[in-house]
Amino acid sequence: MPKQTHLGVVPSHGQNDQTRGILILLLAIFLFTLMDATAKYLGQHYPVPQVVWARFMGNLVIVALYFRASFIPSLRSRQPGLQFARALTQLASASLFFTSLQYIGIAEATAIMDINPVLITLGAGLFLGERIGWRRILGIVAALIGAMIIIRPGMGVFHPAAVLPLIGAFTYAAGALLTRVVRTDSLATSVVWSVLVGSVATSLVVPFFWQPIQMEHLWAFVIIGLLGAVSQALIVYAFSLAEAGAIAPFGYTSLIWAALWGWMFWGVLPDQWTVLGAVIIVVAGLYIWSRENRTARKDAPRHE
């Protein structure tokens, strides 16, 4: 995610800011996985569209309160069609991931979704004309193999829902690529489009699935939107403080938290195949990240 200054955050390159950026990203990932655990909990009692609706409506409330008078003006976009498509990909990713949590473990779903960084690299090469050498191709193939090890089609343990986070990883990557394409718009514009399209779309669908909210579940409906909004804001802040290449690898800590929540709340630990697949995905992702970081440093202009 590129650095942004549209929210009044001035990026700095000091060591203290790098450390703060890492710590803030770690907190954001922690809150994101808590949101996922909350979604899995709610999905045991309510239809997925209702859970996704709660996630986006909570985001909408927080974003509207933050931007206030500038909320509507922020909708002005130089490329509204692409912003709409980008928002739909984010809605699809959340819907697919939350649906998968009803059927498979949170650690498995998170590990499969974590192939999205290598898919972004692949998509940037195919659709944005960015260079992609054979080493990166090997890393992409390795990550896909890791995902297949977790899913294990044809081995008697395959659940069709395991395909959902895989598709979600592709839609997430598509959204990330579209974010690069619409970078002429401000960060505020992209954020407002995402939450507004998601909120409107889910509000149109949720009446067909609505179940009355029980009082004992009300806290979860409130917290899922709050966690999503706060964690997203923290990610933006983290990447505004520190170099993306320095903090991005810490995003893989989501695997640790997902496994912990699965054990604490549902008494389920990932099996050895899931661990193996996750390790392959992380190694492949870190390898591609290191290659891109090295290339970026090599291509950067030198100042004497």
C-alpha positions in Angstrom: 0.0 0.0 0.0 1.5 3.4 -1.0 2.1 6.1 1.5 -0.7 8.6 1.6 -0.8 12.1 3.1 -4.4 13.0 2.4 -5.5 12.3 6.0 -3.2 14.8 7.5 -0.4 12.3 8.2 3.1 13.4 7.2 5.4 10.5 6.3 8.8 10.3 7.9 11.7 7.9 7.4 13.2 8.0 10.9 14.0 4.8 12.8 11.5 5.7 15.4 8.8 6.0 12.8 9.8 2.7 11.3 9.4 1.1 14.6 6.1 2.8 15.3 4.8 1.7 11.8 5.7 -1.9 12.6 3.9 -1.8 16.0 0.8 -0.1 14.5 0.6 -2.6 11.7 0.9 -5.5 14.2 -2.0 -4.0 16.2 -4.0 -3.6 13.0 -3.5 -7.2 12.0 -4.4 -8.3 15.5 -7.7 -6.4 15.3 -8.4 -7.6 11.7 -8.2 -11.2 12.8 -10.4 -10.5 15.8 -12.9 -9.1 13.3 -12.7 -12.4 11.4 -13.2 -14.4 14.5 -16.3 -12.3 15.3 -17.6 -12.9 11.8 -17.1 -16.6 12.2 -19.0 -16.5 15.5 -21.9 -14.5 14.0 -22.0 -16.8 11.0 -23.0 -19.6 13.3 -26.2 -17.8 14.2 -27.0 -15.4 11.3 -26.8 -15.5 7.4 -23.6 -14.3 5.9 -25.2 -11.4 4.1 -26.3 -10.0 7.5 -22.8 -10.4 8.9 -21.2 -8.7 5.9 -23.8 -5.9 6.1 -22.9 -5.3 9.7 -19.2 -5.1 8.8 -19.7 -2.5 6.1 -22.3 -0.5 8.0 -20.0 -0.2 10.9 -17.3 1.0 8.5 -19.7 3.5 7.0 -20.6 5.1 10.3 -17.0 5.5 11.4 -15.9 6.9 8.0 -18.9 9.3 7.8 -18.1 10.6 11.3 -14.4 11.0 10.4 -14.9 12.9 7.1 -18.2 14.6 8.1 -18.7 17.5 5.7 -16.1 16.2 3.2 -17.8 12.8 2.9 -20.0 13.6 -0.1 -17.4 15.8 -1.9 -14.9 12.9 -1.5 -17.1 10.9 -3.9 -15.9 12.9 -6.8 -13.7 10.7 -8.9 -11.8 11.0 -12.1 -12.6 7.3 -12.8 -15.9 6.5 -11.1 -16.4 3.2 -13.1 -13.1 1.9 -11.9 -13.7 3.0 -8.3 -17.1 1.2 -8.4 -15.4 -2.0 -9.8 -12.7 -1.7 -7.1 -15.3 -1.4 -4.3 -17.1 -4.5 -5.7 -13.9 -6.6 -5.5 -13.5 -5.6 -1.9 -17.1 -6.5 -1.2 -16.6 -9.9 -3.0 -13.5 -10.6 -0.9 -15.2 -10.0 2.4 -18.3 -12.0 1.4 -16.3 -15.0 0.1 -14.0 -15.0 3.2 -16.9 -14.7 5.7 -18.8 -17.4 3.9 -15.9 -19.8 4.0 -15.6 -19.3 7.8 -18.9 -21.1 8.2 -17.4 -24.3 6.9 -13.7 -24.3 7.4 -11.3 -23.2 10.2 -10.2 -19.6 10.5 -6.5 -20.6 10.2 -7.1 -22.4 6.9 -9.1 -19.6 5.4 -6.6 -17.0 6.5 -3.7 -19.0 5.1 -5.3 -19.4 1.7 -6.3 -15.7 1.6 -2.6 -14.8 2.3 -1.6 -15.8 -1.2 -3.0 -12.4 -2.4 0.5 -10.6 -2.3 1.9 -13.0 -4.9 -1.3 -12.7 -7.0 -0.9 -8.9 -6.9 2.7 -9.4 -8.3 1.3 -11.7 -11.0 -1.5 -9.3 -11.9 0.9 -6.4 -12.0 3.0 -8.2 -14.6 0.1 -9.4 -16.7 -2.1 -6.3 -16.6 0.0 -3.3 -15.6 3.1 -4.1 -17.6 5.4 -4.4 -14.6 8.5 -6.6 -14.9 8.1 -10.2 -13.6 11.1 -12.5 -13.9 11.4 -16.2 -13.6 12.3 -16.1 -9.9 9.0 -14.3 -9.1 7.1 -16.7 -11.3 8.6 -19.6 -9.2 7.5 -17.8 -6.0 4.0 -17.4 -7.4 3.8 -21.1 -8.4 5.1 -22.1 -4.9 2.4 -20.0 -3.2 -0.3 -21.6 -5.3 1.1 -25.0 -4.5 0.9 -24.1 -0.8 -2.7 -23.2 -1.2 -3.4 -26.5 -2.9 -1.7 -28.3 0.0 -4.1 -26.6 2.4 -7.2 -27.3 0.2 -6.1 -30.8 -0.8 -8.5 -31.5 -3.6 -9.1 -35.2 -4.2 -7.7 -36.4 -0.9 -10.9 -37.0 0.9 -10.6 -34.0 3.2 -11.5 -31.3 0.6 -14.4 -29.1 1.5 -15.8 -27.0 -1.4 -15.9 -23.9 0.8 -12.0 -24.0 0.8 -12.2 -22.6 -2.7 -14.0 -19.5 -1.5 -11.0 -17.8 0.2 -8.9 -18.8 -2.9 -11.3 -16.9 -5.1 -11.4 -14.1 -2.5 -7.6 -13.8 -2.8 -8.0 -13.2 -6.5 -10.7 -10.6 -6.0 -8.6 -8.9 -3.3 -5.6 -8.8 -5.7 -7.8 -7.4 -8.4 -8.9 -4.7 -6.0 -5.3 -3.9 -5.1 -4.4 -3.6 -8.8 -7.4 -1.3 -9.4 -6.2 0.8 -6.5 -3.0 1.4 -8.3 -4.9 2.3 -11.5 -7.1 4.9 -9.7 -4.3 6.4 -7.6 -4.9 9.8 -9.3 -7.9 10.0 -6.9 -7.2 10.8 -3.2 -7.1 8.2 -0.5 -10.3 9.7 0.9 -12.1 9.1 -2.4 -11.1 5.4 -2.5 -12.1 4.9 1.1 -15.5 6.5 0.7 -16.3 4.6 -2.4 -15.4 1.3 -0.8 -17.5 1.7 2.3 -20.5 3.4 0.5 -20.7 0.8 -2.3 -20.4 -2.1 0.2 -23.0 -0.6 2.5 -25.5 0.1 -0.2 -25.1 -3.2 -1.9 -25.4 -5.2 1.3 -28.4 -3.1 2.4 -30.2 -4.0 -0.8 -29.6 -7.7 -0.2 -29.9 -8.1 3.5 -33.7 -7.8 3.8 -34.0 -11.1 1.9 -31.9 -12.9 4.6 -32.6 -10.8 7.7 -33.0 -12.6 11.1 -33.9 -10.6 14.2 -30.8 -9.8 16.2 -30.8 -11.4 19.7 -29.7 -9.2 22.6 -26.8 -11.6 23.4 -25.4 -11.1 19.9 -25.8 -7.3 19.7 -22.2 -6.7 21.0 -20.8 -8.8 18.2 -22.7 -6.8 15.5 -21.4 -3.6 17.0 -17.8 -4.7 17.4 -17.4 -6.2 13.9 -17.9 -2.9 12.2 -15.8 -1.1 14.7 -12.9 -3.5 14.4 -13.0 -3.4 10.7 -12.9 0.4 10.6 -10.2 0.9 13.2 -7.9 -1.8 11.8 -8.2 -0.3 8.3 -7.4 3.1 9.6 -4.4 1.8 11.5 -3.1 0.1 8.4 -3.2 3.4 6.5 -1.5 5.1 9.3 1.2 2.4 9.6 2.1 2.7 5.9 2.2 6.5 6.2 4.8 6.3 8.9 7.2 3.6 7.6 8.5 2.3 4.3 6.1 -0.3 2.9 8.9 -2.7 2.2 10.0 -2.6 5.9 6.6 -3.4 7.4 4.6 -5.4 4.8 6.1 -8.8 5.9 4.6 -8.4 9.3 1.2 -8.8 7.8 1.8 -12.6 7.9 1.4 -12.5 11.7 -2.3 -12.9 10.8 -1.6 -16.6 10.5 -0.5 -16.8 14.1 -3.5 -14.9 15.4 -5.9 -16.9 13.3 -4.5 -20.2 14.6 -4.8 -18.8 18.2 -8.4 -17.7 17.8 -9.3 -21.1 16.2 -7.8 -22.9 19.2 -9.2 -20.5 21.9 -12.7 -20.2 20.7 -13.4 -23.4 18.8 -10.8 -25.8 20.1 -9.4 -26.4 16.6 -5.7 -26.3 15.7 -4.5 -26.4 12.1 -3.2 -29.8 11.0 0.3 -30.5 9.7 -0.8 -30.0 6.0 -2.3 -26.6 6.8 0.9 -25.6 8.6 3.1 -26.9 5.7 1.0 -25.0 3.1 1.0 -21.8 5.2 4.8 -22.0 5.6 5.2 -22.4 1.8 2.9 -19.4 1.2 4.7 -17.2 3.7 8.2 -18.1 2.3 7.0 -17.5 -1.3 5.5 -14.2 -0.3 8.6 -13.1 1.6 10.8 -14.1 -1.3 8.8 -12.1 -3.8 8.7 -9.2 -1.4 12.5 -9.3 -1.1 12.9 -9.4 -4.9 10.6 -6.4 -5.4 12.3 -4.5 -2.6 15.7 -5.2 -4.1 14.5 -4.1 -7.5 13.0 -0.9 -6.1 16.3 0.0 -4.4 18.2 -0.7 -7.6 15.9 1.4 -9.7 15.7 4.3 -7.2 17.7 7.4 -8.2 20.9 7.8 -6.3 21.7 11.1 -4.6 25.4 12.0 -4.3 
